[in-house]
Amino acid sequence: MAKSEFINIRLAQTEDIETLFDIRTSVKENYQSREEIATLGITPSSVAQMLSIDCCAWIAEMESQPVGFSIANLTEKTIFGIFVLPEFENKGIGRALMEKTENWFKNQGIKQIWLLTGNDPSLRAYGFYTHLGWTPIGIEPEGVMKGEMKFVRNLHD
């Protein structure tokens, strides 16, 4: 049986926002504390507002335990992030979340989506995205997180 068969992915609700923050602040690579995230304008209230306007988030569960999430913005055609608890890495959770997120964009009629991640090819996220067919297209010099690699994915495949 494939690893991903044990994963349940469900739409995140506003009552899941604390779970999203717990997962986000648990990662080892690209770690940011709640305080650091808040300096970027990402707070429980801002996430609730985003989810009510043009964002969608999904929670991956294994045996009813939240173990990862993805969040995307329809207006900006961007995946804001995919995060998995460290002890659940390498179980197909990130791939399952990416598939769910990409399919959501496709169902909205979006043909091309974007994401940003660290620009170091030795980072796991960098390798993860390229392995899934994302194309690195250059460094973002401006914005909240300067120096991140911008990736693009065409969804008409």
Buried (B, 14 or more C-beta within 10 A) or exposed (E): EEEBEBBBBEEBEEEBBEBBBBBBBBBEEEEBEEEEBBEEEBBBEBBBEBBEEEBBBBBBBBEEEBBBBBBBBBEEBBBBBBBBBEEBBEBBBBBBBBBBBBEBBBEEEBEEBBBBBBBEEEBBBBEBBBEBEBEBEEEBEEEEEEEBBBBBBEBEE
